Amino acid sequence: MEDEPRPDRPVTACGAANISKVLVSLSDDRRKTCEEISTETSMSRTSVFRVLTNKLNKEKKFSKWVPHLLTDEQKESRVNFS
């Protein structure tokens, strides 16, 4: 006994087009809020937040959206500094 395949939900909120919209909006000013970005891109605030955190690995630090993950060069410079 097997189930028939079911269609998945369409992934439009976190699609490539919306990710690029958020990147373009964020490149102007990293201090923008999710609400400001959502107004510019015509996306919901939740979708903007998901793109920023899940797809782009960014988090808000000192009112700026910054990469959550460090690059190898950043890790090396921190080791050398200490």
HTML snippet that shows the backbone in 3Dmol.js (N, CA, C, O; Angstrom):
<script src="https://3Dmol.org/build/3Dmol-min.js"></script>
<div id="view" style="width:600px;height:400px;position:relative"></div>
<script>
const pdb = `
ATOM      1  N   MET A   1       0.845  -1.166   0.000  1.00  0.00           N
ATOM      2  CA  MET A   1       0.000   0.000   0.000  1.00  0.00           C
ATOM      3  C   MET A   1       0.898   1.239   0.000  1.00  0.00           C
ATOM      4  O   MET A   1       1.773   1.378   0.855  1.00  0.00           O
ATOM      5  N   GLU A   2       0.679   2.125  -0.951  1.00  0.00           N
ATOM      6  CA  GLU A   2       1.470   3.346  -1.066  1.00  0.00           C
ATOM      7  C   GLU A   2       0.555   4.544  -1.260  1.00  0.00           C
ATOM      8  O   GLU A   2      -0.512   4.447  -1.867  1.00  0.00           O
ATOM      9  N   ASP A   3       0.998   5.666  -0.732  1.00  0.00           N
ATOM     10  CA  ASP A   3       0.265   6.910  -0.940  1.00  0.00           C
ATOM     11  C   ASP A   3       0.610   7.487  -2.302  1.00  0.00           C
ATOM     12  O   ASP A   3       1.719   7.316  -2.807  1.00  0.00           O
ATOM     13  N   GLU A   4      -0.347   8.162  -2.873  1.00  0.00           N
ATOM     14  CA  GLU A   4      -0.073   8.860  -4.117  1.00  0.00           C
ATOM     15  C   GLU A   4       0.698  10.142  -3.800  1.00  0.00           C
ATOM     16  O   GLU A   4       0.489  10.740  -2.745  1.00  0.00           O
ATOM     17  N   PRO A   5       1.567  10.561  -4.682  1.00  0.00           N
ATOM     18  CA  PRO A   5       2.311  11.806  -4.425  1.00  0.00           C
ATOM     19  C   PRO A   5       1.368  12.994  -4.334  1.00  0.00           C
ATOM     20  O   PRO A   5       0.394  13.100  -5.079  1.00  0.00           O
ATOM     21  N   ARG A   6       1.681  13.881  -3.405  1.00  0.00           N
ATOM     22  CA  ARG A   6       0.870  15.076  -3.206  1.00  0.00           C
ATOM     23  C   ARG A   6       1.688  16.303  -3.592  1.00  0.00           C
ATOM     24  O   ARG A   6       2.907  16.324  -3.423  1.00  0.00           O
ATOM     25  N   PRO A   7       1.033  17.288  -4.095  1.00  0.00           N
ATOM     26  CA  PRO A   7       1.785  18.507  -4.429  1.00  0.00           C
ATOM     27  C   PRO A   7       2.185  19.244  -3.149  1.00  0.00           C
ATOM     28  O   PRO A   7       1.398  19.352  -2.209  1.00  0.00           O
ATOM     29  N   ASP A   8       3.398  19.737  -3.129  1.00  0.00           N
ATOM     30  CA  ASP A   8       3.863  20.525  -1.993  1.00  0.00           C
ATOM     31  C   ASP A   8       3.354  21.955  -2.125  1.00  0.00           C
ATOM     32  O   ASP A   8       2.866  22.376  -3.174  1.00  0.00           O
ATOM     33  N   ARG A   9       3.487  22.680  -1.022  1.00  0.00           N
ATOM     34  CA  ARG A   9       3.143  24.092  -1.069  1.00  0.00           C
ATOM     35  C   ARG A   9       4.136  24.812  -1.972  1.00  0.00           C
ATOM     36  O   ARG A   9       5.327  24.500  -1.945  1.00  0.00           O
ATOM     37  N   PRO A  10       3.681  25.742  -2.749  1.00  0.00           N
ATOM     38  CA  PRO A  10       4.628  26.476  -3.596  1.00  0.00           C
ATOM     39  C   PRO A  10       5.534  27.359  -2.738  1.00  0.00           C
ATOM     40  O   PRO A  10       5.074  28.048  -1.828  1.00  0.00           O
ATOM     41  N   VAL A  11       6.793  27.324  -3.040  1.00  0.00           N
ATOM     42  CA  VAL A  11       7.756  28.115  -2.282  1.00  0.00           C
ATOM     43  C   VAL A  11       8.011  29.396  -3.063  1.00  0.00           C
ATOM     44  O   VAL A  11       8.933  29.471  -3.875  1.00  0.00           O
ATOM     45  N   THR A  12       7.195  30.386  -2.810  1.00  0.00           N
ATOM     46  CA  THR A  12       7.352  31.649  -3.520  1.00  0.00           C
ATOM     47  C   THR A  12       7.939  32.726  -2.629  1.00  0.00           C
ATOM     48  O   THR A  12       8.654  33.603  -3.114  1.00  0.00           O
ATOM     49  N   ALA A  13       7.655  32.679  -1.340  1.00  0.00           N
ATOM     50  CA  ALA A  13       8.135  33.723  -0.441  1.00  0.00           C
ATOM     51  C   ALA A  13       9.650  33.716  -0.327  1.00  0.00           C
ATOM     52  O   ALA A  13      10.270  34.775  -0.233  1.00  0.00           O
ATOM     53  N   CYS A  14      10.242  32.549  -0.335  1.00  0.00           N
ATOM     54  CA  CYS A  14      11.692  32.447  -0.195  1.00  0.00           C
ATOM     55  C   CYS A  14      12.349  32.041  -1.506  1.00  0.00           C
ATOM     56  O   CYS A  14      13.424  31.442  -1.507  1.00  0.00           O
ATOM     57  N   GLY A  15      11.710  32.365  -2.611  1.00  0.00           N
ATOM     58  CA  GLY A  15      12.257  32.040  -3.920  1.00  0.00           C
ATOM     59  C   GLY A  15      13.398  32.970  -4.304  1.00  0.00           C
ATOM     60  O   GLY A  15      13.652  33.968  -3.630  1.00  0.00           O
ATOM     61  N   ALA A  16      14.075  32.640  -5.377  1.00  0.00           N
ATOM     62  CA  ALA A  16      15.250  33.397  -5.813  1.00  0.00           C
ATOM     63  C   ALA A  16      14.913  34.855  -6.124  1.00  0.00           C
ATOM     64  O   ALA A  16      15.712  35.749  -5.843  1.00  0.00           O
ATOM     65  N   ALA A  17      13.752  35.097  -6.695  1.00  0.00           N
ATOM     66  CA  ALA A  17      13.374  36.474  -7.039  1.00  0.00           C
ATOM     67  C   ALA A  17      13.220  37.330  -5.788  1.00  0.00           C
ATOM     68  O   ALA A  17      13.688  38.468  -5.747  1.00  0.00           O
ATOM     69  N   ASN A  18      12.565  36.782  -4.768  1.00  0.00           N
ATOM     70  CA  ASN A  18      12.374  37.545  -3.534  1.00  0.00           C
ATOM     71  C   ASN A  18      13.673  37.699  -2.755  1.00  0.00           C
ATOM     72  O   ASN A  18      13.887  38.724  -2.106  1.00  0.00           O
ATOM     73  N   ILE A  19      14.536  36.699  -2.810  1.00  0.00           N
ATOM     74  CA  ILE A  19      15.830  36.815  -2.137  1.00  0.00           C
ATOM     75  C   ILE A  19      16.629  37.952  -2.765  1.00  0.00           C
ATOM     76  O   ILE A  19      17.256  38.737  -2.053  1.00  0.00           O
ATOM     77  N   SER A  20      16.611  38.043  -4.078  1.00  0.00           N
ATOM     78  CA  SER A  20      17.352  39.122  -4.736  1.00  0.00           C
ATOM     79  C   SER A  20      16.737  40.486  -4.433  1.00  0.00           C
ATOM     80  O   SER A  20      17.464  41.471  -4.303  1.00  0.00           O
ATOM     81  N   LYS A  21      15.406  40.562  -4.317  1.00  0.00           N
ATOM     82  CA  LYS A  21      14.758  41.824  -3.938  1.00  0.00           C
ATOM     83  C   LYS A  21      15.230  42.287  -2.565  1.00  0.00           C
ATOM     84  O   LYS A  21      15.538  43.463  -2.369  1.00  0.00           O
ATOM     85  N   VAL A  22      15.284  41.351  -1.615  1.00  0.00           N
ATOM     86  CA  VAL A  22      15.714  41.691  -0.258  1.00  0.00           C
ATOM     87  C   VAL A  22      17.183  42.111  -0.266  1.00  0.00           C
ATOM     88  O   VAL A  22      17.553  43.071   0.410  1.00  0.00           O
ATOM     89  N   LEU A  23      18.014  41.413  -1.016  1.00  0.00           N
ATOM     90  CA  LEU A  23      19.434  41.770  -1.100  1.00  0.00           C
ATOM     91  C   LEU A  23      19.630  43.172  -1.668  1.00  0.00           C
ATOM     92  O   LEU A  23      20.439  43.944  -1.154  1.00  0.00           O
ATOM     93  N   VAL A  24      18.897  43.498  -2.716  1.00  0.00           N
ATOM     94  CA  VAL A  24      19.012  44.829  -3.316  1.00  0.00           C
ATOM     95  C   VAL A  24      18.576  45.894  -2.316  1.00  0.00           C
ATOM     96  O   VAL A  24      19.238  46.921  -2.171  1.00  0.00           O
ATOM     97  N   SER A  25      17.482  45.654  -1.640  1.00  0.00           N
ATOM     98  CA  SER A  25      16.985  46.608  -0.654  1.00  0.00           C
ATOM     99  C   SER A  25      17.967  46.770   0.499  1.00  0.00           C
ATOM    100  O   SER A  25      18.177  47.878   0.992  1.00  0.00           O
ATOM    101  N   LEU A  26      18.559  45.675   0.919  1.00  0.00           N
ATOM    102  CA  LEU A  26      19.486  45.702   2.048  1.00  0.00           C
ATOM    103  C   LEU A  26      20.825  46.314   1.658  1.00  0.00           C
ATOM    104  O   LEU A  26      21.520  46.865   2.511  1.00  0.00           O
ATOM    105  N   SER A  27      21.197  46.229   0.393  1.00  0.00           N
ATOM    106  CA  SER A  27      22.481  46.778  -0.036  1.00  0.00           C
ATOM    107  C   SER A  27      22.496  48.304   0.056  1.00  0.00           C
ATOM    108  O   SER A  27      23.562  48.902   0.203  1.00  0.00           O
ATOM    109  N   ASP A  28      21.333  48.936  -0.030  1.00  0.00           N
ATOM    110  CA  ASP A  28      21.253  50.393   0.103  1.00  0.00           C
ATOM    111  C   ASP A  28      21.575  50.835   1.524  1.00  0.00           C
ATOM    112  O   ASP A  28      22.308  51.802   1.730  1.00  0.00           O
ATOM    113  N   ASP A  29      21.028  50.128   2.495  1.00  0.00           N
ATOM    114  CA  ASP A  29      21.204  50.502   3.899  1.00  0.00           C
ATOM    115  C   ASP A  29      20.974  49.278   4.772  1.00  0.00           C
ATOM    116  O   ASP A  29      19.870  48.734   4.804  1.00  0.00           O
ATOM    117  N   ARG A  30      22.011  48.842   5.482  1.00  0.00           N
ATOM    118  CA  ARG A  30      21.880  47.644   6.316  1.00  0.00           C
ATOM    119  C   ARG A  30      21.088  47.893   7.590  1.00  0.00           C
ATOM    120  O   ARG A  30      20.788  46.951   8.323  1.00  0.00           O
ATOM    121  N   ARG A  31      20.743  49.148   7.866  1.00  0.00           N
ATOM    122  CA  ARG A  31      19.995  49.458   9.082  1.00  0.00           C
ATOM    123  C   ARG A  31      18.485  49.399   8.886  1.00  0.00           C
ATOM    124  O   ARG A  31      17.730  49.692   9.813  1.00  0.00           O
ATOM    125  N   LYS A  32      18.043  49.031   7.711  1.00  0.00           N
ATOM    126  CA  LYS A  32      16.605  48.974   7.443  1.00  0.00           C
ATOM    127  C   LYS A  32      15.943  47.906   8.301  1.00  0.00           C
ATOM    128  O   LYS A  32      16.533  46.871   8.611  1.00  0.00           O
ATOM    129  N   THR A  33      14.710  48.186   8.672  1.00  0.00           N
ATOM    130  CA  THR A  33      13.926  47.210   9.419  1.00  0.00           C
ATOM    131  C   THR A  33      13.210  46.282   8.446  1.00  0.00           C
ATOM    132  O   THR A  33      13.136  46.549   7.247  1.00  0.00           O
ATOM    133  N   CYS A  34      12.689  45.194   8.985  1.00  0.00           N
ATOM    134  CA  CYS A  34      11.906  44.267   8.154  1.00  0.00           C
ATOM    135  C   CYS A  34      10.700  44.978   7.558  1.00  0.00           C
ATOM    136  O   CYS A  34      10.311  44.706   6.423  1.00  0.00           O
ATOM    137  N   GLU A  35      10.120  45.874   8.313  1.00  0.00           N
ATOM    138  CA  GLU A  35       8.950  46.599   7.814  1.00  0.00           C
ATOM    139  C   GLU A  35       9.315  47.498   6.642  1.00  0.00           C
ATOM    140  O   GLU A  35       8.575  47.566   5.661  1.00  0.00           O
ATOM    141  N   GLU A  36      10.444  48.187   6.730  1.00  0.00           N
ATOM    142  CA  GLU A  36      10.873  49.049   5.622  1.00  0.00           C
ATOM    143  C   GLU A  36      11.168  48.224   4.366  1.00  0.00           C
ATOM    144  O   GLU A  36      10.792  48.605   3.258  1.00  0.00           O
ATOM    145  N   ILE A  37      11.842  47.098   4.557  1.00  0.00           N
ATOM    146  CA  ILE A  37      12.158  46.232   3.420  1.00  0.00           C
ATOM    147  C   ILE A  37      10.879  45.657   2.825  1.00  0.00           C
ATOM    148  O   ILE A  37      10.746  45.560   1.605  1.00  0.00           O
ATOM    149  N   SER A  38       9.935  45.275   3.689  1.00  0.00           N
ATOM    150  CA  SER A  38       8.688  44.696   3.180  1.00  0.00           C
ATOM    151  C   SER A  38       7.887  45.723   2.383  1.00  0.00           C
ATOM    152  O   SER A  38       7.230  45.367   1.404  1.00  0.00           O
ATOM    153  N   THR A  39       7.933  46.981   2.785  1.00  0.00           N
ATOM    154  CA  THR A  39       7.246  48.030   2.038  1.00  0.00           C
ATOM    155  C   THR A  39       7.879  48.214   0.658  1.00  0.00           C
ATOM    156  O   THR A  39       7.176  48.365  -0.340  1.00  0.00           O
ATOM    157  N   GLU A  40       9.211  48.200   0.613  1.00  0.00           N
ATOM    158  CA  GLU A  40       9.911  48.385  -0.666  1.00  0.00           C
ATOM    159  C   GLU A  40       9.706  47.211  -1.621  1.00  0.00           C
ATOM    160  O   GLU A  40       9.587  47.401  -2.832  1.00  0.00           O
ATOM    161  N   THR A  41       9.665  46.003  -1.072  1.00  0.00           N
ATOM    162  CA  THR A  41       9.632  44.807  -1.918  1.00  0.00           C
ATOM    163  C   THR A  41       8.233  44.241  -2.117  1.00  0.00           C
ATOM    164  O   THR A  41       8.058  43.291  -2.881  1.00  0.00           O
ATOM    165  N   SER A  42       7.244  44.802  -1.450  1.00  0.00           N
ATOM    166  CA  SER A  42       5.858  44.303  -1.503  1.00  0.00           C
ATOM    167  C   SER A  42       5.760  42.863  -1.014  1.00  0.00           C
ATOM    168  O   SER A  42       4.991  42.065  -1.549  1.00  0.00           O
ATOM    169  N   MET A  43       6.541  42.546  -0.003  1.00  0.00           N
ATOM    170  CA  MET A  43       6.502  41.230   0.642  1.00  0.00           C
ATOM    171  C   MET A  43       6.012  41.423   2.068  1.00  0.00           C
ATOM    172  O   MET A  43       6.039  42.538   2.589  1.00  0.00           O
ATOM    173  N   SER A  44       5.568  40.353   2.699  1.00  0.00           N
ATOM    174  CA  SER A  44       5.159  40.453   4.098  1.00  0.00           C
ATOM    175  C   SER A  44       6.403  40.555   4.982  1.00  0.00           C
ATOM    176  O   SER A  44       7.491  40.127   4.597  1.00  0.00           O
ATOM    177  N   ARG A  45       6.222  41.130   6.170  1.00  0.00           N
ATOM    178  CA  ARG A  45       7.354  41.245   7.100  1.00  0.00           C
ATOM    179  C   ARG A  45       7.892  39.879   7.478  1.00  0.00           C
ATOM    180  O   ARG A  45       9.102  39.700   7.616  1.00  0.00           O
ATOM    181  N   THR A  46       6.996  38.910   7.646  1.00  0.00           N
ATOM    182  CA  THR A  46       7.419  37.559   8.002  1.00  0.00           C
ATOM    183  C   THR A  46       8.273  36.950   6.903  1.00  0.00           C
ATOM    184  O   THR A  46       9.289  36.315   7.186  1.00  0.00           O
ATOM    185  N   SER A  47       7.875  37.136   5.663  1.00  0.00           N
ATOM    186  CA  SER A  47       8.661  36.602   4.544  1.00  0.00           C
ATOM    187  C   SER A  47      10.029  37.262   4.477  1.00  0.00           C
ATOM    188  O   SER A  47      11.035  36.592   4.243  1.00  0.00           O
ATOM    189  N   VAL A  48      10.069  38.566   4.681  1.00  0.00           N
ATOM    190  CA  VAL A  48      11.352  39.280   4.680  1.00  0.00           C
ATOM    191  C   VAL A  48      12.241  38.746   5.797  1.00  0.00           C
ATOM    192  O   VAL A  48      13.427  38.495   5.585  1.00  0.00           O
ATOM    193  N   PHE A  49      11.671  38.572   6.980  1.00  0.00           N
ATOM    194  CA  PHE A  49      12.449  38.061   8.107  1.00  0.00           C
ATOM    195  C   PHE A  49      12.982  36.664   7.812  1.00  0.00           C
ATOM    196  O   PHE A  49      14.139  36.367   8.109  1.00  0.00           O
ATOM    197  N   ARG A  50      12.149  35.806   7.233  1.00  0.00           N
ATOM    198  CA  ARG A  50      12.591  34.444   6.904  1.00  0.00           C
ATOM    199  C   ARG A  50      13.705  34.450   5.865  1.00  0.00           C
ATOM    200  O   ARG A  50      14.661  33.682   5.972  1.00  0.00           O
ATOM    201  N   VAL A  51      13.585  35.308   4.869  1.00  0.00           N
ATOM    202  CA  VAL A  51      14.642  35.396   3.858  1.00  0.00           C
ATOM    203  C   VAL A  51      15.942  35.856   4.510  1.00  0.00           C
ATOM    204  O   VAL A  51      17.003  35.286   4.256  1.00  0.00           O
ATOM    205  N   LEU A  52      15.860  36.882   5.348  1.00  0.00           N
ATOM    206  CA  LEU A  52      17.065  37.410   5.990  1.00  0.00           C
ATOM    207  C   LEU A  52      17.725  36.386   6.901  1.00  0.00           C
ATOM    208  O   LEU A  52      18.944  36.220   6.870  1.00  0.00           O
ATOM    209  N   THR A  53      16.937  35.706   7.701  1.00  0.00           N
ATOM    210  CA  THR A  53      17.518  34.805   8.696  1.00  0.00           C
ATOM    211  C   THR A  53      17.794  33.411   8.165  1.00  0.00           C
ATOM    212  O   THR A  53      18.847  32.843   8.453  1.00  0.00           O
ATOM    213  N   ASN A  54      16.875  32.847   7.399  1.00  0.00           N
ATOM    214  CA  ASN A  54      17.036  31.459   6.950  1.00  0.00           C
ATOM    215  C   ASN A  54      17.834  31.335   5.663  1.00  0.00           C
ATOM    216  O   ASN A  54      18.678  30.446   5.541  1.00  0.00           O
ATOM    217  N   LYS A  55      17.581  32.208   4.709  1.00  0.00           N
ATOM    218  CA  LYS A  55      18.234  32.087   3.399  1.00  0.00           C
ATOM    219  C   LYS A  55      19.553  32.852   3.330  1.00  0.00           C
ATOM    220  O   LYS A  55      20.515  32.374   2.728  1.00  0.00           O
ATOM    221  N   LEU A  56      19.608  34.034   3.941  1.00  0.00           N
ATOM    222  CA  LEU A  56      20.813  34.857   3.858  1.00  0.00           C
ATOM    223  C   LEU A  56      21.683  34.767   5.110  1.00  0.00           C
ATOM    224  O   LEU A  56      22.762  35.359   5.156  1.00  0.00           O
ATOM    225  N   ASN A  57      21.226  34.035   6.122  1.00  0.00           N
ATOM    226  CA  ASN A  57      21.974  33.849   7.376  1.00  0.00           C
ATOM    227  C   ASN A  57      22.412  35.175   7.994  1.00  0.00           C
ATOM    228  O   ASN A  57      23.572  35.343   8.372  1.00  0.00           O
ATOM    229  N   LYS A  58      21.479  36.105   8.090  1.00  0.00           N
ATOM    230  CA  LYS A  58      21.765  37.409   8.690  1.00  0.00           C
ATOM    231  C   LYS A  58      21.027  37.502  10.017  1.00  0.00           C
ATOM    232  O   LYS A  58      20.000  36.857  10.229  1.00  0.00           O
ATOM    233  N   GLU A  59      21.572  38.314  10.892  1.00  0.00           N
ATOM    234  CA  GLU A  59      20.862  38.628  12.129  1.00  0.00           C
ATOM    235  C   GLU A  59      21.115  40.083  12.466  1.00  0.00           C
ATOM    236  O   GLU A  59      22.087  40.680  12.003  1.00  0.00           O
ATOM    237  N   LYS A  60      20.243  40.645  13.269  1.00  0.00           N
ATOM    238  CA  LYS A  60      20.306  42.059  13.603  1.00  0.00           C
ATOM    239  C   LYS A  60      21.262  42.248  14.776  1.00  0.00           C
ATOM    240  O   LYS A  60      21.044  41.702  15.857  1.00  0.00           O
ATOM    241  N   LYS A  61      22.307  43.015  14.560  1.00  0.00           N
ATOM    242  CA  LYS A  61      23.276  43.347  15.612  1.00  0.00           C
ATOM    243  C   LYS A  61      23.516  44.845  15.560  1.00  0.00           C
ATOM    244  O   LYS A  61      23.867  45.381  14.509  1.00  0.00           O
ATOM    245  N   PHE A  62      23.333  45.517  16.669  1.00  0.00           N
ATOM    246  CA  PHE A  62      23.566  46.953  16.747  1.00  0.00           C
ATOM    247  C   PHE A  62      22.836  47.695  15.635  1.00  0.00           C
ATOM    248  O   PHE A  62      23.386  48.593  14.997  1.00  0.00           O
ATOM    249  N   SER A  63      21.613  47.308  15.424  1.00  0.00           N
ATOM    250  CA  SER A  63      20.679  47.876  14.447  1.00  0.00           C
ATOM    251  C   SER A  63      21.129  47.715  13.000  1.00  0.00           C
ATOM    252  O   SER A  63      20.686  48.465  12.130  1.00  0.00           O
ATOM    253  N   LYS A  64      22.010  46.739  12.728  1.00  0.00           N
ATOM    254  CA  LYS A  64      22.420  46.427  11.355  1.00  0.00           C
ATOM    255  C   LYS A  64      22.193  44.951  11.096  1.00  0.00           C
ATOM    256  O   LYS A  64      22.318  44.133  12.007  1.00  0.00           O
ATOM    257  N   TRP A  65      21.860  44.603   9.863  1.00  0.00           N
ATOM    258  CA  TRP A  65      21.773  43.205   9.454  1.00  0.00           C
ATOM    259  C   TRP A  65      23.171  42.767   9.055  1.00  0.00           C
ATOM    260  O   TRP A  65      23.739  43.285   8.093  1.00  0.00           O
ATOM    261  N   VAL A  66      23.722  41.816   9.790  1.00  0.00           N
ATOM    262  CA  VAL A  66      25.080  41.338   9.534  1.00  0.00           C
ATOM    263  C   VAL A  66      25.058  39.831   9.318  1.00  0.00           C
ATOM    264  O   VAL A  66      24.121  39.158   9.748  1.00  0.00           O
ATOM    265  N   PRO A  67      26.089  39.289   8.652  1.00  0.00           N
ATOM    266  CA  PRO A  67      26.142  37.834   8.469  1.00  0.00           C
ATOM    267  C   PRO A  67      26.226  37.126   9.813  1.00  0.00           C
ATOM    268  O   PRO A  67      26.981  37.530  10.698  1.00  0.00           O
ATOM    269  N   HIS A  68      25.454  36.083   9.949  1.00  0.00           N
ATOM    270  CA  HIS A  68      25.453  35.313  11.191  1.00  0.00           C
ATOM    271  C   HIS A  68      26.665  34.395  11.266  1.00  0.00           C
ATOM    272  O   HIS A  68      27.203  34.164  12.349  1.00  0.00           O
ATOM    273  N   LEU A  69      27.090  33.879  10.140  1.00  0.00           N
ATOM    274  CA  LEU A  69      28.206  32.949  10.102  1.00  0.00           C
ATOM    275  C   LEU A  69      29.481  33.688   9.730  1.00  0.00           C
ATOM    276  O   LEU A  69      29.475  34.540   8.841  1.00  0.00           O
ATOM    277  N   LEU A  70      30.564  33.365  10.406  1.00  0.00           N
ATOM    278  CA  LEU A  70      31.847  33.981  10.104  1.00  0.00           C
ATOM    279  C   LEU A  70      32.525  33.259   8.950  1.00  0.00           C
ATOM    280  O   LEU A  70      32.390  32.046   8.791  1.00  0.00           O
ATOM    281  N   THR A  71      33.251  34.020   8.156  1.00  0.00           N
ATOM    282  CA  THR A  71      34.039  33.403   7.094  1.00  0.00           C
ATOM    283  C   THR A  71      35.315  32.837   7.706  1.00  0.00           C
ATOM    284  O   THR A  71      35.640  33.134   8.856  1.00  0.00           O
ATOM    285  N   ASP A  72      36.033  32.029   6.949  1.00  0.00           N
ATOM    286  CA  ASP A  72      37.287  31.460   7.441  1.00  0.00           C
ATOM    287  C   ASP A  72      38.299  32.555   7.756  1.00  0.00           C
ATOM    288  O   ASP A  72      39.048  32.440   8.725  1.00  0.00           O
ATOM    289  N   GLU A  73      38.330  33.608   6.955  1.00  0.00           N
ATOM    290  CA  GLU A  73      39.250  34.721   7.193  1.00  0.00           C
ATOM    291  C   GLU A  73      38.923  35.439   8.498  1.00  0.00           C
ATOM    292  O   GLU A  73      39.829  35.816   9.241  1.00  0.00           O
ATOM    293  N   GLN A  74      37.633  35.630   8.783  1.00  0.00           N
ATOM    294  CA  GLN A  74      37.239  36.283  10.024  1.00  0.00           C
ATOM    295  C   GLN A  74      37.609  35.428  11.228  1.00  0.00           C
ATOM    296  O   GLN A  74      38.065  35.950  12.245  1.00  0.00           O
ATOM    297  N   LYS A  75      37.415  34.116  11.116  1.00  0.00           N
ATOM    298  CA  LYS A  75      37.794  33.216  12.207  1.00  0.00           C
ATOM    299  C   LYS A  75      39.296  33.266  12.446  1.00  0.00           C
ATOM    300  O   LYS A  75      39.745  33.311  13.591  1.00  0.00           O
ATOM    301  N   GLU A  76      40.070  33.257  11.367  1.00  0.00           N
ATOM    302  CA  GLU A  76      41.527  33.294  11.478  1.00  0.00           C
ATOM    303  C   GLU A  76      41.997  34.595  12.125  1.00  0.00           C
ATOM    304  O   GLU A  76      42.893  34.579  12.969  1.00  0.00           O
ATOM    305  N   SER A  77      41.403  35.711  11.738  1.00  0.00           N
ATOM    306  CA  SER A  77      41.809  36.991  12.320  1.00  0.00           C
ATOM    307  C   SER A  77      41.461  37.058  13.803  1.00  0.00           C
ATOM    308  O   SER A  77      42.184  37.693  14.571  1.00  0.00           O
ATOM    309  N   ARG A  78      40.385  36.427  14.215  1.00  0.00           N
ATOM    310  CA  ARG A  78      40.031  36.411  15.634  1.00  0.00           C
ATOM    311  C   ARG A  78      40.991  35.546  16.434  1.00  0.00           C
ATOM    312  O   ARG A  78      41.319  35.871  17.575  1.00  0.00           O
ATOM    313  N   VAL A  79      41.442  34.450  15.845  1.00  0.00           N
ATOM    314  CA  VAL A  79      42.415  33.593  16.523  1.00  0.00           C
ATOM    315  C   VAL A  79      43.737  34.329  16.645  1.00  0.00           C
ATOM    316  O   VAL A  79      44.374  34.288  17.698  1.00  0.00           O
ATOM    317  N   ASN A  80      44.159  35.002  15.580  1.00  0.00           N
ATOM    318  CA  ASN A  80      45.419  35.734  15.598  1.00  0.00           C
ATOM    319  C   ASN A  80      45.373  36.908  16.559  1.00  0.00           C
ATOM    320  O   ASN A  80      46.391  37.259  17.156  1.00  0.00           O
ATOM    321  N   PHE A  81      44.202  37.523  16.719  1.00  0.00           N
ATOM    322  CA  PHE A  81      44.059  38.665  17.612  1.00  0.00           C
ATOM    323  C   PHE A  81      44.211  38.257  19.072  1.00  0.00           C
ATOM    324  O   PHE A  81      44.782  39.003  19.867  1.00  0.00           O
ATOM    325  N   SER A  82      43.706  37.080  19.429  1.00  0.00           N
ATOM    326  CA  SER A  82      43.749  36.636  20.823  1.00  0.00           C
ATOM    327  C   SER A  82      45.039  35.952  21.105  1.00  0.00           C
ATOM    328  O   SER A  82      45.268  35.504  22.229  1.00  0.00           O
TER     329      SER A  82
END
`;
const viewer = $3Dmol.createViewer("view");
viewer.addModel(pdb, "pdb");
viewer.setStyle({}, {cartoon: {color: "spectrum"}});
viewer.zoomTo();
viewer.render();
</script>
